[in-house]
Amino acid sequence: MGWRAELTLAVIFLTRLPLSLRHGPDPAMHARCMGWFPLVGAGIGLAGGGVLAAALALHLPPLAGGLLALGAMALLTGALHEDGLADLADGLGGGRTRERALEIMRDSRVGSFGALALVLVVGVRAAALAAFLSPAVAVAALVMGGAVSRALLPVIAWTMEPARKDGLAAAQGSPPGRRVVLALALAAAVAVASAASAGLPWAVPALAAGAGAAGAGAVALMALRRLKGYTGDVFGAAQQVAETAVLLALAAAAAAP
């Protein structure tokens, strides 16, 4: 079915855009489509960046513009990753054992740990966006954050085992190594192109990649220690933490003398 079908499936998986495949995907395509996650993430970041640029053009406060951009991105994705972050925070915060943590994560209700995690991550990301003095740099940061954070999800799926034998993560499967390489290459290309378009130094893409990898790696290690593997909620939390780390690192670099 080719790369177009894989890219379409990645868009279907990560967003609420009304797309469909002419023929149903074979099970292996769900894993292969993860190689295209960075392109979809870049598009999501660009959409948020457009909302932020429009808000700043209307002379709205930068913090309000950042919150509107994050809201638009959550609307586009159906808050897929935010839901995973909240579930993982509730599970790890309220579950003393692996089994209890996984049980809590299946509960659709948001608890105190999940609510706190959402408030912190949304607030920190909005504050980071408000710190950028140039709308072009803020848009580039959102595009980089969207691509880099989602490129790390196939890395997690490739290096770890699912924590459950059922569920979204197990059904997705482990991507082939070539698709992992594709995801990382696409994220690197997006980061370099975004930095160049905003007139940023060449070191910025490396900074974004390092910060994102540190954020996603921390979530993955925590999941490995507490859950003995990854779940769909781990994917969502890793994406949110990685994107937050990218925005914070770039905001700090932009503010440095």
Buried (B, 14 or more C-beta within 10 A) or exposed (E): BEEEBBBBBBBBBBBEEEEEBEEEBEEEBBBBBBBBBBBBBBBBBBBBBBBBBBBBEEEBEBBBBBBBBBBBBBBBBEBBBBBBBBBBBBBBBBBEEBEEBBEBBEEEEBBEBBEBBBEEBBBBBBBBBBBBEEBBBBBBBBBBBBBBBBBBBBBBBBEBEBBBEEBBBBEBBBBBEEBBBBBBEBBBBBBBBBBEEBEBEEEBBBBBBBBBBBBBBBBBEBBBEBBEBBBBBBBBBBBBBBBBBBBBBBBEBBEEE
